[in-house]
Amino acid sequence: MSCLISGAPKKITIYLIDSVLFCVEMDALQVDYNTQRSPLSIAEYGRHVQEYIEHIKTLPDKEKRTSWVSNLVQIMTSLNPEIKLQANYKEILWGHIFHIANYELDVDCPYEIIQIKKEITVPKHLGYNSNGIRFRFYGRNLQMMIDKAAEMPNSELKQDLVNMIASFMYNSCKAWNNENLSNEVIAEHLNTLSKGQLKIAGDELVVSADTNIPLPKPVQKNNFGRKNNKNQNRGKNFRRY
């Protein structure tokens, strides 16, 4: 049970724990704006518990600090009764108090407190690919395919790979730009992307068009602000007698 006694010049909170009155002098705690306050270490306990722990750290007597922390454990238990379901709940609460105190609390603790440090590792920056894409609608993987084809010796397998690449180029341009590339344009792009290693005439390419490519949907204009003439003219053909 707790109650708040307000009156000049002091404000005191009284906790009744195991038939013992435990008083907290609230005026001893700093009162300021939220923007001036430090962030909460454990938000579930609230601002008052954190400020109270900071106040305990300032007490000059170690025995008194230990006594106040022991009483605070009971207060935190009354604020969160469900924690009693855990067998080592007192050890947990002592650990929470030390964590809130940033492990700067000099008291006689009945438990071994292990400081837990959260190490934040920043992943190494992977960087950006500095190689630009000449024709973005083809994608970056196409360049790898062209480089592979350029390394191959002249053979039927190489020609089949070039035809597959040409078909991919045609269908990619159709899907993204809604444009049908001619064999001559594809041959020119192959020559450019391969840096002159794939010099093929347009009439030598066998391009297979994919008929299942969905065409880009046209942009629909909204009719916001327009009046519906059909609704406006409704009833004009009826005469009133």
C-alpha positions in Angstrom: 0.0 0.0 0.0 1.2 3.5 -0.7 -0.2 7.0 -0.2 1.1 10.4 -1.0 1.1 13.1 1.6 1.3 16.6 0.2 2.0 19.6 2.3 4.5 22.4 2.8 7.3 22.2 2.8 7.8 18.5 2.0 6.1 15.8 0.0 6.4 12.2 1.3 5.4 8.9 -0.1 4.7 6.2 2.5 4.9 2.5 1.7 3.6 -0.2 4.0 5.7 -3.3 3.6 5.4 -6.3 6.0 3.8 -4.0 8.6 6.7 -1.6 8.4 6.3 2.0 7.2 8.9 3.0 4.7 9.0 6.7 3.8 10.4 8.3 0.7 11.0 12.0 0.8 10.0 13.0 -2.8 11.4 16.5 -2.4 14.9 14.9 -2.3 14.4 13.8 -5.9 15.0 16.2 -8.7 11.9 17.5 -10.4 12.5 18.7 -14.0 11.0 18.4 -17.5 11.0 15.3 -19.6 13.3 16.8 -22.1 15.9 17.3 -19.4 15.7 13.7 -18.0 17.9 10.8 -18.8 16.3 7.9 -20.7 14.8 5.1 -18.6 17.0 2.0 -18.2 14.0 -0.3 -17.6 10.9 1.5 -18.6 8.6 -0.9 -16.8 9.6 0.5 -13.4 9.0 4.1 -14.3 10.8 7.3 -13.6 10.4 7.4 -9.8 12.2 4.1 -9.3 15.1 5.2 -11.4 15.4 8.6 -9.7 15.1 6.8 -6.3 18.1 4.6 -7.2 20.1 7.6 -8.3 19.3 9.1 -4.9 20.5 6.0 -3.1 23.8 6.3 -4.9 24.3 9.7 -3.2 23.9 8.4 0.3 27.2 8.5 2.2 26.7 5.5 4.4 27.0 2.0 2.8 24.9 0.3 5.4 22.1 2.8 4.8 22.4 2.3 1.0 22.1 -1.4 1.4 19.0 -1.0 3.6 17.3 1.3 1.2 18.0 -1.1 -1.7 16.6 -4.0 0.3 13.4 -2.0 0.9 13.3 -1.0 -2.8 13.3 -4.6 -3.7 10.1 -5.0 -1.7 8.6 -2.0 -3.3 9.4 -3.3 -6.8 7.8 -6.6 -5.8 4.6 -4.8 -4.7 4.6 -2.9 -8.0 5.0 -6.2 -9.9 3.5 -9.0 -7.9 3.6 -11.5 -10.7 7.4 -11.6 -10.5 7.0 -13.7 -7.3 6.1 -16.6 -9.6 9.8 -16.9 -10.3 11.8 -18.8 -7.7 14.8 -16.3 -7.9 12.7 -13.2 -8.2 14.7 -11.3 -5.5 17.9 -12.0 -7.3 16.3 -10.8 -10.5 15.2 -7.5 -8.8 18.6 -6.9 -7.4 20.0 -7.4 -10.9 17.5 -4.9 -12.2 18.5 -2.3 -9.6 22.2 -2.7 -10.4 21.3 -2.4 -14.1 19.3 0.8 -13.5 22.2 2.2 -11.4 24.6 1.5 -14.3 26.4 -0.9 -12.0 27.7 2.0 -9.9 26.0 1.0 -6.7 28.3 0.3 -3.7 26.1 -1.9 -1.4 26.4 -5.3 0.2 24.5 -7.4 -2.3 23.4 -10.9 -1.2 23.8 -12.2 -4.8 26.5 -12.2 -7.4 25.7 -9.6 -9.9 27.0 -10.1 -13.4 27.2 -7.0 -15.5 25.6 -7.4 -18.8 27.0 -5.2 -21.6 25.2 -4.9 -24.8 27.7 -4.8 -27.6 26.4 -3.1 -30.7 28.3 -4.2 -33.7 28.1 -2.1 -36.8 28.1 -4.3 -39.9 30.8 -3.6 -42.4 29.7 -1.4 -45.3 29.5 -3.5 -48.4 29.8 -0.5 -50.6 28.2 0.2 -53.9 28.9 -1.3 -57.3 30.8 1.4 -59.1 30.2 -0.2 -62.5 27.4 1.6 -64.2 24.8 -0.2 -66.3 24.7 1.0 -69.9 21.2 -0.2 -70.6 19.4 -0.4 -67.3 16.3 -2.2 -68.6 18.5 -5.3 -69.3 19.7 -5.5 -65.7 23.2 -6.3 -64.4 23.1 -10.1 -64.9 23.0 -9.6 -68.7 26.5 -8.2 -68.6 27.8 -11.3 -66.9 26.1 -13.5 -69.6 27.7 -11.4 -72.4 31.1 -11.6 -70.7 30.8 -15.3 -70.6 29.7 -15.6 -74.2 32.6 -13.4 -75.3 35.1 -15.7 -73.6 33.8 -18.8 -75.5 35.4 -20.0 -78.7 33.4 -19.7 -81.9 31.1 -22.7 -81.9 27.5 -23.7 -82.3 27.1 -23.6 -78.5 28.3 -20.0 -78.4 25.8 -19.0 -81.2 23.0 -20.6 -79.2 24.0 -18.7 -76.1 24.2 -15.4 -78.1 20.7 -16.1 -79.5 19.4 -16.7 -76.0 20.9 -13.5 -74.8 19.4 -11.6 -77.8 16.0 -13.1 -77.0 16.4 -12.0 -73.4 17.3 -8.5 -74.5 14.3 -8.3 -76.8 11.8 -9.5 -74.1 13.3 -7.3 -71.4 12.9 -4.2 -73.5 9.3 -5.3 -74.4 8.4 -5.8 -70.8 9.9 -2.6 -69.4 9.8 -0.1 -72.3 6.9 -1.6 -74.4 9.3 -1.4 -77.3 10.1 -3.9 -80.0 13.8 -4.0 -80.7 15.0 -4.9 -84.2 17.8 -7.4 -84.7 20.1 -4.7 -85.8 19.6 -2.7 -82.6 20.2 -5.9 -80.5 23.4 -6.6 -82.5 24.6 -3.1 -81.9 23.9 -3.4 -78.1 25.7 -6.7 -78.0 28.7 -5.1 -79.7 28.7 -2.2 -77.2 28.2 -4.3 -74.1 30.9 -6.8 -75.1 33.3 -4.0 -76.0 33.6 -5.2 -79.6 34.1 -8.9 -78.8 30.7 -10.0 -80.1 30.4 -8.6 -83.6 27.3 -10.3 -85.1 25.1 -9.1 -87.9 21.5 -8.6 -87.1 20.3 -11.1 -89.7 22.4 -13.8 -88.0 20.5 -13.5 -84.7 17.5 -15.8 -84.0 15.3 -14.0 -81.5 12.4 -15.8 -79.8 9.7 -13.5 -78.6 7.8 -14.3 -75.4 4.1 -13.9 -76.0 3.3 -14.2 -72.3 4.9 -10.9 -71.3 2.2 -8.6 -69.6 2.2 -5.2 -71.2 2.5 -2.1 -68.9 -0.9 -0.9 -67.7 -1.7 2.6 -69.0 -2.0 5.3 -66.4 -5.6 6.0 -65.5 -6.7 9.6 -65.1 -8.9 10.3 -62.2 -12.2 12.0 -62.5 -11.9 13.9 -59.2 -13.9 17.2 -59.3 -15.9 16.2 -62.4 -19.7 16.0 -62.1 -21.5 12.9 -63.1 -23.7 14.2 -66.0 -25.7 11.0 -65.9 -26.8 11.6 -62.3 -27.2 15.3 -63.0 -29.7 14.7 -65.8 -31.6 12.1 -63.9 -35.3 13.0 -63.6 -35.3 15.7 -66.2 -37.5 13.7 -68.6 -40.3 13.5 -66.1 -42.9 16.2 -66.0 -44.4 17.3 -62.8 -48.2 17.8 -62.8 
